[in-house]
Amino acid sequence: MNIRMAEIADSDGIAKVHVDAWRETYSGLICDDYLNSLSYAEKTEKWKGIIQDATQLQITLVIENELKNIVGFACCGINKEKEYPYDADLHAVYILKAYQNRGYGSKITKVAVKELINLGYNSLIIWALKDNDYCRFYEKIGGIKVKERLHTYGNQEVKLIGYGWENISSILKYKD
């Protein structure tokens, strides 16, 4: 397993993980119509734009397996939602189901946090689907539930939970 900064050439692999991880993880939580509408081509273009746009003030990391295939990714950067007192946001952490529960989530989260600290960020918020089993991970690494809100995917409204850390360096102390 290797974690590194994403490059434009990784856009296809990130898009595949993005779509497949959503379908694997959110099946039964988000309507099938929405999940089935997710497009590899659209996500590839989205990730190309994110990775090459230096004005977005964000970092995208990838997890590669032994064959150099992308099996997970994380994206983090400035928190643009100023109603919350956190300066950084972990926008996404997605790992293919076959690679979950191996410690990759905590490893890529720690790498992301180190990058955020290096950029001068001190606090962090993460938004997660409330009924997602992986919310326990955020609680395990010290996330405090700070807010719930509604979000719409397709025609379905779901609850999101915001987990916050006032001091993100505390995440680095978490033992896998």
N, C-alpha and C positions, 0 to 999 in steps of 0.2 A: 504494500500500500504506500502510495506517495501522495502528499498534499502539496499543491503548488498554485501559483497565481495563474488565472485563466488567460488564454490568448484568444485572438479572433478565431483561429483555426479550431478552437474547442467548442464553438457555438453549436454545431450539430450535436455533439455529445452531451452538452449541457441541456439542449432542447429535448433530447431523447429522455434523459433522466427526469427533467421537469415534468414532461407529459406522463411518462410511465409511473413515476413516483406518486403523482397526483392520483392516477387511476388506481394504483395499488393501495394507497394509504386512505384515500377519501371515499372509496366505494362504500355505499351505504350511508355516508354522511353528507355527501353532496350528490345531487340528482345525476343519474346516468346521462341524461341528455347533455348536461353541461360538460361532464367528464369526456364524453364521446366527441364533443365539439372541439376539444383541444387539438391543436394542429402542430405537428413537428415543424413544418415550414414557417408558420407564424412565430413560433417560439425561437427558431433559429435566427430569424431576422431581429426579433426583440433582443436576444442575447448578443448578437453582433453589435447592435446599437449601444447596449449597456457597457460592454467591454471596451469599445473604442471611444466612448464619450467621457473624456477626462473632466468635463464640467460637472458631472453627476456626483463627484466626491464619494465614490463607493468602490469597494473591492470585491472581486469575484474570485473565489478559490475553487479548485476542483480536486476530487479524490480519484486517483487512477489505481486500477488493479495491476497485477503482475504483467498483464498483457498490454498495459498502457491504455486500456479502455476507461473512459470516464464512468464512474459508478456512483458519484455523488458530487454535490457542489454546495457552496454557501455564498451568499451575497450580503454585504453589510456596508453601512456608511452613515451619513448624516441623517438624523431624525428630522424629517421635514414637517412633522406634525407638532407645532409649537405649543399646543394645549397641554402637552405632557412634558415634564421637566427632565427629560433624558436627552443627552446630546447625540447619541448614536442609536441606530436601529439595525437589528439583525433581520434583514428583509426575508431571507430564505435559507433554509437548510433542508436539502432533500437528498436522500440516499435510496438507491434501488433496494427493494425488499430483500433480495438475495444477499445483500451486504449489510443489512441492519443487524443490530444487537451484537456487533463485533467491536464496539468502542470507537467506530469511525465518527459518529456524531459528536462525541465529546472531544475527540482530537481536532476535527475541523472547526468546532466552536472555539476551542482554545487558540488555534492559529488565528482565527478571525479576530478574537479579542486582543491578541498580541498586536495585530496589525492596527486595530482601532486605537490601542494605547499609544503606539508609535506615532499615530497621526494626531495625538493630543486629546482623544475622547476619554471621558471619565465614567459616564453612565450609559445605560443601555436599556432599550425596550424591545421586546419581541412580541408579535401578535400571532396567536395560534388558534386554530379551530377548537372551540370549547370541548367538543366530544372526541377529540383526537387523543388516542392512547398515549401519544408521545408528549403530552403536556406534563406528564410525571417527570420526564427528563428535565424540563426547565425548572421544576420545583426542586428536584434532586440537586441541581447545581446552584441553588440559592435564589432562584427567581421568586419574587413576591407578586402575587396577583394584585394589579393596581387598577384595572378597569375592565369592564366588559362592554362590548358594543356589537351592533348588528352590521352585517355585510351581506351584499347580494351577489350570488353567483348564478348567472342565468336568470331563472325565475324563482330561485329559492333564497330565502333569507336565513342566514345562520348566525350563531353567536361566536364572536371571537373573544379571547381572553388576552389581555396585555400583561406580560410578566416584566417586571422592572428590576434593575440592579442600580443602586445609587453609586456603587463602586465596582466597576467591572473587573478590577484585578482580583476580586474574590472568586471569580469563576476559575481562575488559573489555579487556585488552591484545591479545587475539587479533585478527588482521587477517583480514577476510572474503576 
